[in-house]
Amino acid sequence: MALAQAAADEARAAGEVPVGAVLVRGDEVIATGFNHPIGAHDPSAHAEMVALRAAAQVAQNYRLPGCELYVTLEPCLMCAGAIMHARIARVVFGARDPKTGACGSVVDAFANPQLNHHTEVTGGVLESECGAALKSFFAERRRASREARAAARAGVGAQSKPGEPL
Ligand SMILES: [Zn+2]
């Protein structure tokens, strides 16, 4: 999970919502991924998807049996689907996601017996640490947008004096 947290820091450095994922088989790290849908212009560029894609390339196989995925935030429905298609044995996630979590928070994709692959899910690992990284990111973003609005208001004030160079 510490490696997933480091990947989340990479997302944050890129200005993206800080979520990181690591795919391991036993003690071996196969791939890591960080969330970057904005920079990649790709709605599927979630940390889990990036790690799954990279791991499948390494394995030269779209199925990754016996692998475990560690991710700092509860996977969404898209990622849960990809995790099932890849036959991941176990998912370990950090913070719960009350808005899009598909491991019990909003829906529980893995509890549906009609979906034929059964991935073991463990949630809430380093939950407060993983959640704190997200909370501080959003707090920082709200602060920056407040400052931008204040600067815009100040700019409007300056422009309201006709004839003066800005
Ligand atoms: Zn996702």
Boltz pocket constraint, residues with backbone or C-beta under 6 A from the ligand:
constraints:
  - pocket:
      binder: B
      contacts: [[A, 46], [A, 48], [A, 75], [A, 76], [A, 77], [A, 78], [A, 79], [A, 80]]
      max_distance: 6.0
